[in-house]
Amino acid sequence: MKMTMKILSLTTALVTMITGVALATPSTQVWIPSTDVQAFGTAHLGIDNYLRVSKNPDGSRQPNTYDLGLTFGLLPFEKLQMEAGVDYMVNATSPGDSHPFYLNVKLATPEGSLFGYSPAIAVGAYNIGFKEDVSDQNIVYGLVAKTLPVVGRLSAGYFVGNSAVLNDANGENDNHGVLLSWDRTMSEISDKLWVAVDYQGSDSFMGALNFGVSWAFSKNVSLLVGYDIYNSSVTGGKNTFTTQLDINFP
């Protein structure tokens, strides 16, 4: 884990030098990262809301989560792509709420770039926080993805995060798990309609099964609506309804 932290520290420094101060999670499916990368020379504004759909037994309602950010495409190469950005993410009950800024970075190759029919491959890190053992989730991951005729795109990978932060309901370390997803553009209906299902393992607050439907209002503007079912109702809390507005510049 010490080696991972050193790598993350270098990544943080690199992202800071490249992007300066910016405000979003890496390119995602509904919840987990995807192998997609923001195009070179463009910026992506993401406005994500996670709204609790039910109350606690005593009638109180857990706070919602809000995420605002920008992600930038950094490399001009066709076969090697990179993006980086910064999140501003708040949740009133989170220990990291007083430290709401998080970095992310991703390096990827698209499908078919290495050899014929090769899958897309991505490695990256996100939720890189600045408060030690509080907001520094420091999740690193690897993903592969392949688009199949009719079926759509299937993705699989694995993640590891900070063991001091990602714990289960008993406070035991649960800082790693699988990343799985399926997504597809529903061209039979409209090329503007996209659907996805994804899953992140572990019983920490990061573990969840998620469903989403997105509609592209234009080339640069889309809105996703979805539902998040957390693996642990203790660490993840009550399930959430999510809206994710995505705007690309230019």
C-alpha positions as CSV (number, residue, x, y, z in Angstrom):
1,M,0.0,0.0,0.0
2,K,3.0,2.3,0.6
3,M,4.0,1.9,-3.0
4,T,0.4,2.7,-4.1
5,M,0.4,5.9,-2.0
6,K,3.7,7.0,-3.6
7,I,2.3,6.5,-7.0
8,L,-0.8,8.4,-6.1
9,S,1.3,11.2,-4.7
10,L,3.1,11.5,-8.0
11,T,-0.1,11.3,-9.9
12,T,-1.6,14.1,-7.8
13,A,1.4,16.3,-8.4
14,L,1.2,15.6,-12.2
15,V,-2.5,16.4,-12.4
16,T,-2.0,19.6,-10.4
17,M,0.7,20.8,-12.7
18,I,-1.3,19.9,-15.8
19,T,-4.7,21.2,-14.9
20,G,-4.2,23.8,-12.3
21,V,-7.3,24.4,-10.3
22,A,-10.4,22.9,-12.0
23,L,-13.6,21.3,-10.9
24,A,-15.9,15.8,-11.8
25,T,-15.3,12.2,-11.5
26,P,-13.5,10.4,-14.4
27,S,-15.6,9.5,-17.4
28,T,-18.0,6.9,-16.0
29,Q,-20.9,4.6,-16.7
30,V,-23.5,5.3,-14.0
31,W,-21.3,4.9,-10.9
32,I,-18.0,3.2,-11.8
33,P,-15.3,4.5,-14.2
34,S,-15.5,3.5,-17.9
35,T,-12.7,3.0,-20.4
36,D,-13.9,6.2,-22.2
37,V,-11.6,9.2,-22.1
38,Q,-12.4,12.9,-22.6
39,A,-11.3,14.0,-26.1
40,F,-8.1,16.0,-26.4
41,G,-8.5,19.8,-26.0
42,T,-12.1,19.5,-24.6
43,A,-13.5,20.0,-21.2
44,H,-16.4,18.2,-19.6
45,L,-18.7,19.8,-17.0
46,G,-20.5,17.3,-14.8
47,I,-23.3,18.1,-12.3
48,D,-24.3,15.0,-10.4
49,N,-26.9,14.7,-7.6
50,Y,-27.6,11.6,-5.5
51,L,-30.9,12.0,-3.7
52,R,-32.1,9.7,-0.9
53,V,-35.3,7.9,-1.9
54,S,-36.5,7.0,1.6
55,K,-36.3,8.1,5.2
56,N,-34.8,6.5,8.3
57,P,-37.2,4.6,10.7
58,D,-37.2,7.7,12.9
59,G,-38.5,9.8,10.1
60,S,-35.2,11.6,9.4
61,R,-33.6,11.7,6.0
62,Q,-29.9,11.1,5.3
63,P,-28.2,14.0,3.5
64,N,-27.9,13.9,-0.3
65,T,-24.6,14.0,-2.2
66,Y,-23.7,16.6,-4.7
67,D,-20.7,16.5,-7.1
68,L,-19.6,19.3,-9.4
69,G,-16.6,19.1,-11.7
70,L,-14.5,19.5,-14.8
71,T,-12.5,16.9,-16.6
72,F,-10.0,17.7,-19.4
73,G,-8.7,15.7,-22.3
74,L,-4.9,15.9,-22.3
75,L,-3.3,13.8,-25.0
76,P,-3.6,14.3,-28.8
77,F,-2.9,10.7,-29.7
78,E,-5.4,8.3,-31.2
79,K,-4.1,5.1,-29.5
80,L,-3.1,6.6,-26.1
81,Q,-5.5,8.9,-24.4
82,M,-5.5,10.7,-21.0
83,E,-7.9,12.8,-19.0
84,A,-7.7,14.5,-15.6
85,G,-9.9,16.6,-13.4
86,V,-11.0,17.7,-9.9
87,D,-14.2,17.0,-8.0
88,Y,-16.0,19.3,-5.6
89,M,-18.1,16.7,-3.7
90,V,-20.2,17.3,-0.5
91,N,-22.3,15.2,1.8
92,A,-23.2,16.8,5.2
93,T,-22.6,13.6,7.2
94,S,-19.3,12.5,5.5
95,P,-16.1,12.9,7.6
96,G,-14.5,14.3,4.4
97,D,-17.1,17.0,3.9
98,S,-14.8,19.7,5.2
99,H,-12.3,18.6,2.6
100,P,-14.5,18.4,-0.5
101,F,-11.9,18.5,-3.3
102,Y,-10.7,15.3,-5.0
103,L,-8.5,14.6,-8.0
104,N,-8.8,12.0,-10.7
105,V,-6.7,10.8,-13.7
106,K,-7.1,8.1,-16.3
107,L,-4.9,6.7,-19.1
108,A,-6.5,4.4,-21.7
109,T,-6.3,2.8,-25.1
110,P,-9.5,2.4,-27.2
111,E,-10.7,-0.8,-28.7
112,G,-8.7,-2.2,-31.6
113,S,-5.7,0.1,-30.9
114,L,-3.2,-2.6,-29.9
115,F,-4.2,-5.4,-32.3
116,G,-7.2,-6.5,-34.2
117,Y,-10.2,-6.9,-31.9
118,S,-8.2,-5.8,-28.9
119,P,-10.3,-4.6,-26.0
120,A,-10.2,-1.1,-24.6
121,I,-7.9,-0.8,-21.6
122,A,-7.9,1.8,-18.9
123,V,-6.0,2.5,-15.7
124,G,-6.6,5.3,-13.4
125,A,-7.2,6.8,-10.0
126,Y,-10.0,8.8,-8.5
127,N,-11.3,10.3,-5.2
128,I,-7.7,11.3,-4.4
129,G,-8.3,13.4,-1.3
130,F,-6.2,15.8,0.6
131,K,-7.0,14.9,4.3
132,E,-5.0,11.8,5.4
133,D,-7.2,8.9,6.4
134,V,-10.3,11.1,6.1
135,S,-11.0,12.1,2.5
136,D,-8.1,10.3,0.8
137,Q,-10.0,7.3,-0.6
138,N,-7.3,7.1,-3.3
139,I,-9.0,4.5,-5.4
140,V,-6.8,3.0,-8.2
141,Y,-8.3,0.7,-10.8
142,G,-7.9,-1.2,-14.0
143,L,-10.5,-1.9,-16.6
144,V,-11.0,-3.8,-19.9
145,A,-14.0,-3.4,-22.2
146,K,-15.2,-4.9,-25.4
147,T,-18.2,-4.0,-27.6
148,L,-20.1,-7.0,-29.0
149,P,-22.6,-6.9,-31.9
150,V,-26.2,-6.6,-30.6
151,V,-25.2,-7.2,-27.0
152,G,-23.4,-3.9,-26.4
153,R,-20.3,-3.1,-24.4
154,L,-19.1,-5.3,-21.5
155,S,-16.5,-4.0,-19.0
156,A,-14.7,-5.7,-16.2
157,G,-12.0,-4.6,-13.8
158,Y,-10.8,-4.3,-10.2
159,F,-10.1,-1.5,-7.8
160,V,-8.1,-1.0,-4.6
161,G,-8.4,2.0,-2.2
162,N,-7.2,3.3,1.1
163,S,-7.7,0.6,3.8
164,A,-8.0,3.3,6.5
165,V,-11.1,4.9,4.8
166,L,-12.9,2.1,2.9
167,N,-14.4,-0.1,5.6
168,D,-17.5,-2.2,6.1
169,A,-20.2,-1.8,8.7
170,N,-18.1,-3.4,11.4
171,G,-15.1,-1.1,10.7
172,E,-13.2,-3.9,9.0
173,N,-11.1,-3.2,6.0
174,D,-13.1,-3.6,2.7
175,N,-11.0,-1.5,0.3
176,H,-11.1,-3.6,-2.9
177,G,-13.5,-5.3,-5.2
178,V,-14.7,-6.0,-8.8
179,L,-15.9,-3.4,-11.3
180,L,-18.5,-4.7,-13.8
181,S,-20.7,-3.0,-16.3
182,W,-22.9,-3.3,-19.4
183,D,-23.9,-0.4,-21.6
184,R,-25.5,0.1,-25.0
185,T,-26.8,2.8,-27.3
186,M,-30.4,1.9,-28.1
187,S,-30.1,2.7,-31.8
188,E,-33.3,0.7,-32.5
189,I,-35.1,3.5,-30.8
190,S,-32.8,6.5,-31.1
191,D,-29.1,7.1,-31.3
192,K,-29.6,9.6,-28.5
193,L,-30.7,6.9,-26.0
194,W,-28.1,5.1,-23.9
195,V,-28.6,2.6,-21.1
196,A,-26.2,1.1,-18.6
197,V,-25.9,-1.1,-15.5
198,D,-22.8,-1.2,-13.4
199,Y,-21.6,-2.7,-10.1
200,Q,-18.8,-1.9,-7.7
201,G,-17.9,-4.6,-5.2
202,S,-17.1,-4.3,-1.4
203,D,-19.4,-3.4,1.5
204,S,-17.7,0.0,2.0
205,F,-19.7,3.1,1.0
206,M,-18.3,2.7,-2.5
207,G,-20.1,-0.6,-3.1
208,A,-23.3,-0.4,-5.2
209,L,-25.4,-1.7,-8.0
210,N,-26.5,1.0,-10.4
211,F,-29.0,1.5,-13.3
212,G,-29.1,4.5,-15.6
213,V,-30.7,5.8,-18.8
214,S,-29.3,8.8,-20.7
215,W,-30.7,11.0,-23.4
216,A,-28.5,13.3,-25.6
217,F,-30.2,16.6,-26.2
218,S,-27.4,17.7,-28.5
219,K,-23.9,16.6,-29.4
220,N,-22.6,18.3,-26.2
221,V,-25.4,18.0,-23.7
222,S,-26.9,14.9,-22.1
223,L,-28.8,14.0,-19.0
224,L,-28.7,10.7,-17.2
225,V,-31.2,9.5,-14.6
226,G,-30.6,6.4,-12.6
227,Y,-31.0,4.5,-9.4
228,D,-28.3,3.3,-6.9
229,I,-28.6,0.3,-4.6
230,Y,-25.9,0.3,-2.0
231,N,-24.3,-3.1,-1.0
232,S,-24.5,-2.1,2.6
233,S,-27.3,0.1,4.0
234,V,-25.1,1.0,6.9
235,T,-22.0,2.3,5.1
236,G,-23.8,3.4,1.8
237,G,-27.0,4.5,3.4
238,K,-30.4,4.6,1.9
239,N,-30.6,4.0,-1.9
240,T,-30.4,7.1,-4.1
241,F,-32.0,8.5,-7.2
242,T,-29.3,10.1,-9.4
243,T,-29.4,12.8,-12.0
244,Q,-26.2,13.5,-14.0
245,L,-26.0,16.5,-16.3
246,D,-23.1,16.3,-18.7
247,I,-21.9,19.2,-20.9
248,N,-18.9,19.1,-23.1
249,F,-16.8,22.2,-24.3
250,P,-16.4,23.0,-27.1
